[in-house]
Amino acid sequence: MISQDKLNRINELARKSKQEGLSLKEQKEQKELRQEYLDNVRSSFRNQLNSVKVVDEEGTDVTPEKLKKEKAQRGLH
């Protein structure tokens, strides 16, 4: 998970960007922080998705094959 300090810095840079603009160094920092944030969100989403099991009304496992294969590759049966 990304730290609260980094989230605060992302927001600070976004505000500054709208109000007065960013220096090249700040633009680079903003890009790196945003990428780290996105990587973290994607990883969390993948982990959450890998814990999903889809079951129909009759109790039959109807989890998509692609998701089953992903779980098997990660050893998450």
C-alpha distances in whole Angstrom, upper triangle without the diagonal:
4,6,9,12,10,10,14,15,14,16,19,20,20,23,24,25,26,29,30,28,26,27,27,24,22,22,21,18,17,18,15,13,13,13,10,8,11,10,6,8,11,9,8,12,14,13,14,17,18,18,21,24,27,30,33,35,37,35,35,31,31,28,28,29,26,24,26,26,22,22,25,24,20,22,21,24
4,7,8,7,7,10,11,11,13,15,16,17,19,21,21,23,25,26,25,22,24,23,21,19,19,18,15,14,15,12,9,10,11,8,7,10,10,7,9,12,12,11,14,16,16,17,20,21,21,24,27,30,33,36,38,40,38,38,34,34,31,31,32,29,26,29,29,25,25,28,26,23,26,24,28
4,5,5,6,9,10,11,13,14,16,17,19,20,21,23,25,26,24,22,23,24,21,19,20,19,15,15,16,14,11,13,14,11,10,13,13,11,13,16,15,14,17,20,19,20,23,24,24,27,30,33,36,39,41,43,40,41,37,37,34,34,35,32,30,32,32,29,28,31,30,26,29,27,31
4,5,5,6,9,10,11,12,14,15,17,18,20,21,23,24,23,21,23,24,21,18,20,19,16,15,17,16,12,13,16,13,11,15,16,13,14,18,18,16,19,22,21,21,24,26,26,28,32,34,37,40,42,44,41,42,39,39,35,36,37,35,32,34,35,31,31,34,33,29,32,30,33
4,5,5,6,9,10,10,12,14,15,16,18,20,21,22,21,19,20,21,18,16,18,17,14,13,16,14,11,13,15,13,12,16,17,15,16,20,20,19,22,24,24,24,27,29,29,31,35,37,40,43,45,47,45,45,42,42,38,38,40,37,34,37,37,33,33,36,35,32,34,33,36
4,5,5,6,9,10,10,12,14,15,16,19,20,21,19,17,18,19,16,13,15,14,11,10,12,11,7,9,12,10,9,13,14,12,14,17,17,17,20,22,22,23,25,27,28,30,34,36,39,42,44,46,44,44,41,40,36,36,37,34,32,35,35,31,31,34,32,29,32,31,34
4,5,5,6,9,10,11,12,14,15,17,19,20,19,17,19,20,18,15,15,16,12,11,13,12,8,9,12,10,8,12,14,12,13,16,17,16,18,21,21,21,24,26,27,28,32,34,37,39,41,44,42,42,39,38,35,35,36,33,31,34,34,30,31,34,32,30,32,31,34
4,5,5,6,9,10,11,12,14,16,17,18,17,16,18,19,17,14,16,16,13,11,14,14,11,12,15,14,12,15,17,16,16,20,21,20,22,25,25,25,28,30,30,32,35,37,40,42,44,47,45,45,42,41,38,38,40,37,35,37,38,34,34,38,36,33,36,34,38
4,5,5,6,8,10,10,12,14,15,16,15,13,15,16,14,10,12,13,9,8,12,11,8,10,13,12,11,15,17,16,17,20,21,21,23,25,26,27,29,31,32,33,37,39,42,44,47,49,47,47,44,43,40,39,41,37,35,38,38,35,35,38,36,34,36,35,39
4,5,5,6,9,10,10,13,14,15,14,12,14,15,14,10,11,12,9,6,9,10,7,7,11,11,9,12,14,14,14,17,19,19,20,23,24,24,26,29,30,31,35,36,40,42,44,47,45,45,42,40,37,36,38,35,33,36,36,32,33,36,34,32,35,34,37
4,5,5,6,9,10,11,12,14,14,13,16,17,16,12,13,15,12,9,12,13,10,10,14,14,12,14,17,16,16,19,21,21,22,25,26,26,28,30,31,32,36,37,40,42,44,47,45,45,42,41,38,38,39,36,34,38,38,34,35,38,37,34,37,36,39
4,5,5,6,9,10,11,12,12,11,13,16,14,11,12,14,12,10,13,14,12,12,16,16,15,17,20,19,20,23,24,24,25,28,29,29,31,34,34,36,39,41,44,46,48,51,49,49,46,45,42,41,43,40,38,41,41,38,38,41,40,37,40,39,42
4,5,5,6,9,10,10,9,8,10,12,11,7,8,11,9,7,10,12,10,10,14,15,14,16,19,19,19,22,24,24,25,28,29,29,31,34,35,36,40,41,44,46,48,51,49,49,46,45,42,41,42,39,37,41,40,37,38,41,39,37,40,39,42
4,5,5,6,9,10,9,9,12,14,14,10,10,13,11,8,11,13,11,10,14,15,14,15,18,19,18,21,23,23,24,27,28,28,30,32,34,34,38,39,42,44,46,49,47,47,45,43,40,39,41,37,36,39,39,36,37,40,39,36,39,38,41
4,5,5,6,9,9,10,13,16,16,12,12,15,14,11,14,17,14,14,18,19,17,19,22,22,22,24,27,26,27,30,31,31,33,35,36,37,41,42,45,46,48,51,50,50,47,46,43,42,44,41,39,42,43,39,40,43,42,40,43,41,44
4,5,5,6,6,7,10,13,13,10,11,14,13,11,14,16,15,15,18,20,19,20,23,24,24,26,28,28,29,32,34,34,35,38,39,40,43,44,48,50,52,55,53,53,50,48,45,44,46,43,41,45,45,41,42,45,44,41,44,43,46
4,6,6,4,5,9,11,12,9,9,12,12,10,12,15,14,14,17,19,18,19,22,23,23,25,27,28,28,31,33,33,34,37,38,39,43,43,47,48,51,54,52,52,49,47,44,43,44,41,40,43,43,40,41,44,42,40,44,42,46
4,6,6,9,13,15,16,13,12,16,16,13,15,18,17,16,19,21,20,21,24,25,24,26,29,29,29,32,34,34,35,38,39,39,43,43,47,48,50,53,52,52,49,47,44,43,45,42,41,44,44,41,42,45,44,42,45,44,47
4,6,9,13,16,17,14,14,18,17,15,18,20,19,19,22,24,22,24,27,27,27,29,32,32,32,35,37,37,38,41,42,43,46,47,50,51,53,56,55,55,52,50,48,47,48,45,44,48,48,44,45,49,47,45,48,47,50
4,7,10,13,15,12,12,16,16,15,17,20,19,19,22,24,23,25,28,29,29,31,33,33,34,37,38,39,40,43,44,45,48,49,52,54,56,59,57,57,54,53,50,48,50,47,46,49,49,45,47,50,48,46,49,48,51
4,7,10,12,9,9,13,13,12,14,17,17,17,20,21,21,22,25,26,26,28,31,31,32,34,36,37,38,40,42,43,46,47,50,52,54,57,56,55,52,51,47,46,47,44,43,47,46,43,44,47,45,43,47,46,49
4,6,8,6,6,9,10,9,11,14,14,15,17,19,19,21,23,24,25,27,29,30,31,33,35,35,37,39,41,42,45,46,50,52,54,57,55,55,51,50,46,45,46,43,42,45,44,41,43,45,43,41,45,44,47
4,5,5,6,9,10,10,12,14,15,16,18,20,21,22,24,26,27,28,30,31,33,34,36,37,38,40,42,44,47,48,52,54,57,59,57,57,53,52,48,47,48,44,43,46,46,42,44,46,44,42,45,45,48
4,5,5,6,9,10,11,12,14,15,17,18,20,21,23,24,26,27,29,30,31,33,35,36,37,39,41,42,46,47,51,53,56,58,56,55,52,50,47,45,46,42,41,45,43,40,42,44,42,40,43,43,47
4,5,5,6,9,10,11,12,14,15,17,18,20,21,23,24,26,27,29,30,32,33,35,36,38,40,41,45,46,50,52,55,58,55,55,51,50,46,45,45,42,41,44,43,39,41,43,40,38,42,42,45
4,5,5,6,8,10,10,12,14,15,16,18,20,21,22,24,26,27,28,30,31,33,34,36,38,39,43,44,48,50,53,55,53,53,49,48,44,43,44,40,39,42,42,38,39,42,39,37,41,40,44
4,5,5,6,9,10,10,12,14,15,16,18,20,21,22,24,26,27,28,30,31,33,34,36,38,41,42,46,48,51,53,51,51,47,46,42,41,42,38,37,40,39,36,38,40,38,36,40,39,42
4,5,5,6,9,10,11,12,14,15,17,18,20,21,23,24,26,27,29,30,31,33,35,37,40,42,45,48,51,53,51,50,46,45,41,40,40,37,36,39,38,34,36,38,35,34,37,37,41
4,5,5,6,9,10,11,12,14,15,17,18,20,21,23,24,26,27,29,30,32,34,35,39,41,44,47,49,52,49,49,45,44,40,39,40,36,35,38,37,33,35,37,35,33,36,36,39
4,5,5,6,9,10,10,12,14,15,16,18,20,21,22,24,26,27,28,30,32,33,37,38,42,44,47,49,47,47,43,42,38,37,38,35,33,37,36,32,34,36,34,32,35,35,38
4,6,5,6,9,10,10,12,14,15,16,18,20,21,22,24,26,27,28,31,32,35,37,40,43,45,48,46,45,42,40,36,35,36,32,31,34,33,30,32,34,32,30,33,33,36
4,5,5,6,9,10,11,12,14,15,16,18,20,21,23,24,26,27,29,31,34,36,40,42,45,47,45,44,41,39,36,34,35,31,30,33,32,28,30,32,30,28,31,31,34
4,5,5,6,9,10,11,12,14,15,17,18,20,21,23,24,26,28,29,33,35,38,41,43,46,43,43,40,38,35,34,35,31,30,33,32,28,29,32,30,28,31,30,34
4,5,5,6,9,10,10,12,14,15,16,18,20,21,22,24,26,27,31,32,36,38,41,43,41,41,37,36,32,31,32,29,28,31,30,27,28,31,29,27,30,29,32
4,5,5,6,8,10,10,12,14,15,16,18,20,21,22,25,26,30,31,35,37,40,42,40,39,36,34,31,29,30,26,25,28,27,24,25,28,26,24,27,27,30
4,6,5,6,9,10,11,12,14,15,17,18,20,21,23,25,29,31,34,37,40,42,39,39,35,34,30,29,30,27,25,28,27,23,24,27,25,23,26,25,29
4,5,5,6,9,10,11,12,14,15,17,18,20,22,23,27,29,32,35,37,40,37,37,34,32,29,28,29,26,24,27,27,23,24,27,25,23,26,25,28
4,5,5,6,8,10,10,12,14,15,16,18,20,21,25,26,30,32,35,38,35,35,31,30,26,25,26,23,21,25,24,21,22,25,23,21,25,23,27
4,6,5,6,9,10,11,12,14,15,16,19,20,24,26,30,32,35,37,35,34,30,29,25,24,25,22,20,23,22,18,20,22,20,18,22,21,24
4,5,5,6,9,10,11,12,14,15,17,19,23,25,28,31,34,36,33,33,29,29,25,24,25,22,20,23,23,19,19,22,21,18,21,20,23
4,5,5,6,9,10,11,12,14,16,17,21,22,26,29,31,33,31,31,27,26,23,22,24,21,19,21,22,18,19,22,21,19,21,20,23
4,5,5,6,9,10,10,12,14,16,19,21,24,27,30,32,30,29,25,24,20,20,21,17,16,19,19,15,16,19,18,16,19,18,21
4,5,5,6,9,10,11,13,15,18,21,24,27,30,32,29,28,25,24,20,20,20,17,15,18,17,14,14,17,16,13,16,15,18
4,5,5,6,9,10,11,13,17,19,22,25,28,30,27,27,24,23,20,20,21,18,16,18,19,15,15,18,17,15,17,15,18
4,5,5,6,8,10,11,15,16,20,23,26,28,25,25,21,20,17,17,18,16,13,16,17,13,14,17,17,15,17,15,18
4,5,5,6,9,10,13,16,19,22,25,27,24,23,20,19,15,15,16,13,10,13,13,10,10,14,13,11,14,12,15
4,5,5,7,9,13,15,19,22,25,27,24,23,19,19,16,16,17,15,12,13,14,11,10,13,13,10,12,10,13
4,5,5,7,11,13,16,20,22,24,21,21,18,17,14,15,17,15,12,14,15,12,11,15,16,13,15,12,14
4,5,5,9,11,14,17,20,22,19,19,15,14,11,11,13,12,8,11,13,10,9,13,14,12,14,11,13
4,6,8,11,15,18,21,22,19,18,14,14,11,11,12,11,7,8,10,8,6,10,11,9,10,7,9
4,7,10,13,17,19,20,17,17,14,14,11,13,14,14,10,10,13,11,8,12,13,11,12,8,9
4,6,10,13,16,17,14,14,11,11,8,10,12,12,9,10,13,11,10,13,15,14,14,11,11
4,6,10,13,14,11,10,7,8,6,9,11,12,9,9,13,12,10,13,16,15,15,11,10
4,7,10,11,9,8,6,5,5,8,11,12,10,10,14,14,13,16,18,18,18,15,13
4,7,8,5,5,5,5,7,10,13,15,13,13,17,18,16,18,21,21,20,17,15
4,5,5,6,7,6,9,12,15,17,16,16,19,20,19,21,24,24,24,21,19
4,6,7,10,10,13,16,19,21,20,19,23,24,23,25,28,28,27,24,22
4,6,9,10,14,16,19,22,20,19,23,25,23,24,28,28,27,24,21
4,6,9,11,15,17,20,18,17,20,22,20,21,25,25,23,20,18
4,6,9,12,14,17,16,14,18,19,18,19,22,23,22,19,16
4,6,9,11,14,12,11,14,16,14,15,19,19,18,16,13
4,6,8,11,10,10,13,15,14,16,19,19,19,17,14
4,6,8,7,7,10,11,11,13,15,16,16,14,12
4,5,5,6,9,10,11,13,15,16,17,15,14
4,5,5,6,9,10,10,12,14,15,14,13
4,5,5,6,9,10,11,13,14,13,13
4,5,5,6,9,10,11,12,11,11
4,5,5,6,9,10,10,9,8
4,5,5,6,9,10,10,9
4,5,5,6,9,8,10
4,5,5,6,5,6
4,5,5,6,6
4,6,8,9
4,6,8
4,6
4
